[in-house]
Amino acid sequence: MSNNFFEALHQIATDKGISRDEIENIVESAMLSAYKKQYGSAEDVKVVFNRENNTVMLVSKKLVVNRPTNPAEEISYTEAVKISPDVDLGDNIRVEENPLESFGRIAVQTAKQVIIQKIKESEKNIIYNDFKDKEGDLINGYLQRKSRDVMYIDLGKTEGILPVREQSPLEHYKPGDRIKTLILKVDKTSKTPGIILSRANPKFIEKLFEMEIPEIYDGVVRIVKVVREPGLRTKVAVASERDDVDSVGACVGMRGIRIQSIVRELEGEKIDVVEWSDDKKMMAANALVPAKAKEIIEKADGGVLVVVENDHYSFAVGKSGHNVRLASRLCGFDIDIKSEEQYREFLNSNESRTVLEQLFSNGSEDETPLDALKDRIDTKTIALLETGGIFSVEDLVEKSYDDLLKVDGIGEKTARKILDVLADAVDFDEYDEDENSGAEIEAGKE
């Protein structure tokens, strides 16, 4: 065995990140395989390393005979006395062999193949364990090559895969470019660990924020939820753990310097940072930025109807609907957008009472329906009032003579009749005097 054997083992261990003990176990396994290849058996054989002398020997127990027929288990008396002068025929003796001297060409080749295979397996396990512990972390690499739009990233010890579905359509790289990715998933494969990378996953955004914003890294500001359509827009809902820290301001930074560094990393993708709220209306308003909500109405199905100014409608909906779509995902409920003009048309339309009641389901459960007056007011007039947004006796009491004339289909005669009915049927003492004074005056006039 070469005097440089242990130095070579140490160098391999250093280059591959394999411990010296594991390298020696690999060599031991290779020597035993080679011994079995040459002699047909490897029973009672040990591999002994001597680090002081830089040697490795095979030690086996053999029977002393005159004419050995099985070299793996027997040794001639002539050879045995050279090892131990007082040995006799029939004795068992420990025999040391130098593998390189005793092995034939086939056995040496077997040892070499086993060593190479075992080192590769050990290296693969080390890489797998190393990257498995880093799942969900960011890593820097270099684009090595592209094949059918799949990017292969050089990560140093191994290669990662950036599939098309994990890429942003805004980003374009060429071989040799430095690229930051998220370690999305690490799998064991037959050759090398399968390391799947991502630049499209919402977790990638979270890690960028954590890296760029100290308050998030320290836990002062918490990311509640991230929704994203790669290449179009990302919305991030944040909350502060301290009253004296503005969660959105901490993420945006002075003059937007913090958020701009993240935008540059994403090749200009738009990012909306909004404050998280448990209040449904407030959360919907926050999520729709850059549009501003003018009115928000909760719907019976759990969603909300948001009314925006006419010139804010396109901002609220976004290109191909992506802004309202992302806002709905961020909030966890459906958001229906209408401009002021669309909302007015909706209120004046002949849609069913059921739909209207769903939109205005946030009213008091104690309100008296208009049907309570159906013996005094005909059903057609009641339907006209409901189409005009008046659904209860309480709503009707608050309306003046002029208000009633604004309802489509209600004329002067009908308006006076409605006020007369209210004057006779409604006990106005139950209502606050100030709030209902207008209605009482109108009724008194008539």
C-alpha positions in Angstrom: 0.0 0.0 0.0 1.3 3.4 -0.9 2.8 5.6 1.8 0.5 8.4 0.7 -2.6 6.3 1.3 -3.8 8.1 4.4 -2.9 11.5 2.9 -5.1 10.6 -0.1 -7.9 9.5 2.2 -7.7 12.8 4.1 -7.8 14.8 0.9 -10.9 12.9 -0.4 -12.6 13.5 3.0 -11.8 17.2 2.8 -12.9 17.6 -0.9 -16.1 15.7 -0.5 -17.0 16.7 3.0 -16.8 13.1 4.1 -15.5 12.2 7.6 -12.2 10.3 7.9 -14.0 7.5 9.8 -16.5 7.1 6.9 -13.8 7.0 4.3 -12.0 4.3 6.2 -15.3 2.3 6.4 -15.6 2.7 2.7 -12.1 1.4 2.1 -12.7 -1.5 4.6 -15.8 -2.5 2.6 -13.9 -2.3 -0.6 -11.0 -4.5 0.6 -13.4 -7.2 1.9 -15.2 -7.2 -1.4 -11.9 -7.6 -3.3 -10.7 -10.3 -0.9 -13.9 -12.2 -1.5 -13.6 -11.7 -5.2 -10.1 -13.2 -5.2 -10.5 -16.0 -2.6 -14.2 -16.7 -2.8 -14.8 -16.0 0.9 -14.1 -13.2 3.4 -14.9 -14.9 6.7 -12.5 -14.2 9.6 -10.9 -11.4 7.7 -10.3 -7.9 9.2 -9.0 -4.7 7.7 -6.5 -3.0 10.0 -5.5 0.6 9.5 -2.2 1.9 11.0 -2.2 5.7 10.8 1.3 6.0 12.3 2.9 3.9 9.6 0.4 5.0 6.8 -0.5 1.4 6.1 -3.5 -0.8 5.7 -3.4 -4.5 6.1 -5.7 -7.5 5.7 -5.6 -9.8 8.7 -7.1 -13.3 8.4 -7.1 -16.5 10.4 -5.7 -19.5 8.4 -5.0 -23.2 9.1 -1.4 -24.4 8.8 -1.1 -27.4 6.4 1.6 -28.9 4.2 -0.1 -28.3 0.9 -2.9 -25.6 1.0 -5.8 -26.1 -1.4 -7.8 -23.1 -0.2 -5.7 -19.9 0.0 -8.5 -18.1 1.8 -8.5 -20.4 4.8 -5.1 -22.3 4.6 -1.4 -21.5 4.6 1.6 -23.7 4.0 3.8 -24.7 6.9 6.8 -23.2 5.1 5.1 -19.8 5.0 3.6 -20.1 8.5 7.0 -20.6 10.2 8.2 -17.3 8.6 5.4 -15.6 10.5 5.6 -17.6 13.7 8.7 -19.9 14.1 7.0 -22.1 16.8 3.9 -22.9 14.7 2.9 -26.5 14.1 0.8 -28.3 11.5 -2.9 -28.0 12.3 -2.5 -24.7 14.2 -4.5 -21.5 13.3 -2.4 -18.5 12.7 -3.1 -14.8 12.0 -1.8 -13.7 8.7 -1.2 -10.1 7.6 -1.4 -9.3 3.9 -0.7 -6.1 1.9 -3.7 -5.8 -0.4 -1.8 -4.3 -3.3 0.7 -7.1 -3.2 -1.7 -10.0 -2.6 -4.6 -8.9 -4.8 -4.7 -9.7 -8.5 -5.8 -7.3 -11.2 -9.5 -8.3 -11.0 -9.6 -7.9 -7.2 -7.9 -4.5 -7.4 -10.5 -3.4 -10.0 -13.3 -4.6 -7.7 -11.9 -2.6 -4.8 -11.6 0.5 -6.9 -15.2 0.3 -8.1 -16.5 -0.2 -4.6 -14.6 2.8 -3.3 -15.9 5.0 -6.1 -19.5 3.8 -5.7 -19.5 4.2 -1.9 -17.9 7.7 -2.0 -20.6 8.8 -4.5 -23.3 7.4 -2.2 -21.8 9.1 0.8 -21.4 12.4 -1.0 -25.0 12.2 -2.2 -26.3 11.6 1.3 -24.3 14.5 2.7 -25.6 16.9 0.0 -29.2 15.6 0.6 -29.0 16.1 4.3 -27.4 19.5 3.9 -30.0 20.9 1.5 -32.9 19.1 3.2 -32.2 21.2 6.3 -32.3 24.3 4.1 -35.7 23.8 2.6 -37.6 27.1 2.6 -34.3 29.2 2.6 -32.8 31.4 0.0 -29.7 30.4 -1.8 -27.4 32.0 -4.4 -26.2 30.2 -7.5 -25.3 30.6 -11.1 -27.3 29.7 -14.2 -25.4 26.8 -15.7 -27.6 25.9 -18.7 -31.1 26.0 -20.0 -33.0 23.1 -21.5 -36.6 23.6 -22.8 -36.9 26.6 -20.6 -35.9 24.6 -17.5 -33.0 26.3 -15.7 -30.1 24.3 -14.2 -28.5 26.3 -11.3 -25.0 25.7 -10.1 -25.2 25.6 -6.3 -21.6 24.8 -5.6 -21.7 21.2 -4.4 -24.5 20.2 -6.7 -27.0 21.4 -9.2 -30.6 22.7 -8.7 -33.5 22.7 -11.0 -35.7 25.8 -11.6 -38.8 24.6 -13.5 -40.8 26.8 -15.8 -43.7 26.9 -13.4 -41.4 28.3 -10.7 -40.1 31.2 -12.9 -41.4 34.7 -13.3 -42.3 35.7 -16.9 -40.6 39.0 -16.3 -37.2 37.5 -15.6 -34.6 36.5 -18.3 -31.2 35.1 -17.5 -28.2 33.9 -19.6 -25.6 31.3 -18.6 -23.2 32.6 -15.9 -25.7 35.0 -14.4 -26.0 35.1 -10.7 -29.5 34.1 -9.5 -31.2 34.0 -6.1 -33.8 31.3 -5.5 -35.8 29.6 -2.8 -35.0 25.9 -2.0 -38.6 24.7 -2.5 -38.2 20.9 -2.2 -35.4 18.3 -1.9 -35.9 14.7 -3.0 -33.7 11.7 -3.0 -33.1 10.3 -6.5 -31.0 7.5 -7.9 -28.1 9.8 -9.0 -28.0 13.1 -7.2 -30.5 14.8 -4.8 -33.3 16.4 -6.7 -33.3 20.1 -5.6 -36.3 22.0 -6.8 -35.8 25.8 -6.8 -38.4 28.6 -7.1 -38.7 32.3 -7.7 -42.5 32.2 -8.1 -43.6 30.8 -4.7 -45.0 33.2 -2.2 -42.5 31.9 0.3 -39.8 33.5 -1.9 -41.3 36.9 -1.2 -41.5 36.2 2.5 -37.8 35.4 2.6 -36.9 38.5 0.6 -38.8 40.7 3.1 -37.1 38.9 5.9 -33.7 39.6 4.4 -34.3 43.2 3.5 -36.5 44.4 6.5 -34.9 44.1 10.0 -38.3 44.5 11.7 -39.6 41.3 10.0 -36.4 39.4 10.7 -36.6 40.4 14.4 -40.3 39.5 14.6 -41.5 43.1 15.4 -43.5 43.1 12.1 -45.2 39.9 11.1 -46.2 38.7 7.6 -49.7 37.4 7.8 -50.3 36.4 4.2 -48.7 36.7 0.8 -50.6 36.2 -2.5 -48.9 36.5 -5.9 -49.3 36.3 -9.6 -45.7 36.1 -10.8 -44.8 38.9 -13.2 -47.9 40.9 -12.5 -48.4 41.7 -8.9 -47.8 40.6 -5.3 -49.9 41.6 -2.3 -48.4 41.3 1.2 -50.5 41.7 4.4 -48.4 42.6 7.5 -49.2 43.3 11.1 -47.2 45.0 13.8 -46.5 43.4 17.2 -45.9 46.8 18.8 -48.2 49.8 18.8 -45.3 52.2 18.2 -44.2 50.5 14.9 -46.0 51.1 11.6 -46.0 47.8 9.9 -46.5 49.1 6.4 -44.0 52.0 6.9 -41.3 49.6 8.2 -41.7 47.5 5.0 -41.7 50.3 2.6 -38.9 52.3 4.2 -37.8 55.9 3.9 -38.8 57.1 0.4 -39.6 53.4 -0.5 -35.9 52.4 -0.4 -36.6 49.0 1.3 -39.4 47.9 -1.0 -37.6 49.1 -4.1 -34.7 46.7 -3.4 -37.2 43.8 -3.4 -38.9 45.2 -6.6 -35.5 45.3 -8.3 -34.9 41.7 -7.3 -38.2 40.8 -9.0 -37.4 42.7 -12.1 -40.0 45.4 -11.5 -43.0 43.3 -10.4 -45.5 45.5 -8.5 -45.7 44.9 -4.8 -48.6 46.2 -2.5 -47.9 46.1 1.2 -51.1 46.5 3.2 -52.0 46.4 6.9 -53.8 43.3 8.0 -57.2 43.8 9.8 -59.7 41.4 11.3 -62.4 43.9 10.3 -63.8 42.6 6.9 -64.6 46.0 5.5 -61.3 47.6 6.5 -59.4 44.6 5.2 -61.1 44.7 1.8 -60.3 48.4 1.5 -56.7 47.8 2.4 -56.3 44.9 0.0 -57.6 46.9 -3.1 -54.8 49.4 -3.2 -53.9 51.3 -5.3 -57.7 51.9 -5.7 -59.7 53.7 -2.9 -63.0 52.3 -1.8 -65.8 54.8 -1.4 -68.3 52.4 0.1 -68.2 48.8 1.3 -71.3 46.7 1.9 -71.2 43.2 3.4 -73.1 40.5 1.5 -75.1 37.6 2.9 -72.8 35.1 1.1 -69.8 36.3 3.1 -68.3 38.5 0.4 -68.4 42.3 0.1 -69.5 44.8 -2.5 -67.1 47.6 -2.9 -68.1 50.9 -4.6 -65.2 52.9 -6.0 -65.1 56.2 -7.9 -65.5 55.9 -11.6 -61.9 56.8 -12.3 -60.7 54.3 -9.8 -62.5 51.3 -11.3 -59.7 50.2 -13.6 -57.2 50.4 -10.7 -59.5 48.3 -8.4 -60.1 45.6 -11.0 -56.6 45.6 -12.5 -55.3 44.2 -15.7 -57.4 41.1 -16.6 -58.9 41.4 -13.1 -55.7 40.5 -11.3 -55.9 43.2 -8.7 -59.4 42.3 -7.4 -58.5 38.6 -7.8 -55.4 38.9 -5.6 -57.3 41.1 -3.1 -60.0 38.4 -2.8 -57.3 35.8 -2.2 -55.6 38.0 0.4 -58.8 38.6 2.3 -60.2 35.1 2.0 -63.6 36.2 0.7 -65.1 37.4 -2.6 -64.9 41.1 -3.5 -67.4 42.5 -6.0 -66.3 45.8 -7.6 -68.7 48.4 -8.9 -68.1 52.0 -10.0 -70.4 54.7 -8.7 -72.2 54.7 -12.0 -72.6 50.9 -12.1 -73.8 51.0 -8.5 -76.5 53.6 -9.2 -77.7 51.6 -12.2 -77.8 48.5 -10.0 -79.9 50.2 -7.4 -82.4 51.5 -10.0 -82.6 48.1 -11.8 -85.5 45.7 -11.5 -83.4 42.9 -10.0 -85.2 40.7 -7.5 -85.6 41.6 -3.8 -83.6 38.6 -2.8 -80.5 39.9 -4.5 -80.9 43.3 -2.9 -81.5 41.9 0.5 -78.3 39.9 0.2 -76.4 43.1 -0.5 -78.0 44.9 2.5 -78.0 42.0 4.9 -76.1 44.1 7.5 -79.3 45.8 8.5 -80.9 45.3 11.9 -82.8 42.0 12.4 -85.4 44.0 14.4 -86.5 46.2 11.4 -90.2 45.9 10.3 -90.6 44.8 6.7 -92.8 46.9 4.4 -95.2 43.9 4.1 -96.5 45.0 7.5 -98.2 47.9 5.6 -99.6 45.8 2.8 -103.2 46.2 4.0 -102.7 50.0 3.6 -100.2 50.2 0.7 -100.6 48.1 -2.4 -98.0 45.5 -3.4 -96.9 47.4 -6.5 -96.0 50.4 -4.4 -94.1 48.3 -2.0 -92.1 46.7 -4.9 -91.3 50.2 -6.1 -90.0 51.3 -2.7 -87.8 48.1 -2.4 -86.4 48.7 -5.9 -85.5 52.2 -4.6 -83.6 50.8 -1.7 -86.3 51.1 1.0 -86.8 47.7 2.7 -88.3 48.4 6.1 -90.9 50.7 7.8 -88.0 52.2 9.7 -86.3 53.2 6.4 -89.6 54.6 5.1 -90.2 56.7 8.2 -86.8 58.5 7.7 -87.8 59.5 4.1 -89.2 62.9 3.4 -91.8 63.8 0.8 -89.0 64.9 -1.7 -87.1 61.6 -1.0 -90.2 59.6 -2.0 -90.5 61.5 -5.2 -87.0 60.5 -6.2 -88.0 56.8 -6.2 -88.8 55.7 -9.8 -92.6 55.1 -10.2 -93.6 57.1 -7.1 -95.6 60.2 -8.0 -97.0 63.1 -5.9 -100.3 61.4 -5.1 -98.6 58.1 -4.1 -96.1 59.9 -1.9 -98.8 61.8 0.0 -100.7 58.6 0.5 -97.6 56.8 1.9 -97.0 59.7 4.4 -100.7 59.6 5.4 -100.4 55.8 6.0 -97.3 56.4 8.1 -99.0 59.1 10.1 -101.9 56.8 11.0 -100.0 53.5 11.4 -96.7 54.4 13.0 -96.2 55.4 16.6 -93.6 58.2 16.2 -93.0 58.4 19.9 -91.0 55.2 19.6 -88.4 57.1 17.5 -85.9 59.6 18.5 -87.5 63.1 18.2 -84.6 64.7 16.4 -84.0 61.9 13.9 -87.7 61.8 12.9 -88.7 65.4 13.1 -88.5 65.8 9.3 -90.9 62.9 8.7 -93.4 64.2 11.3 -93.4 67.7 9.8 -94.0 66.3 6.3 -96.8 64.1 7.6 -98.3 67.0 9.5 -98.4 69.2 6.4 -100.2 66.6 4.5 
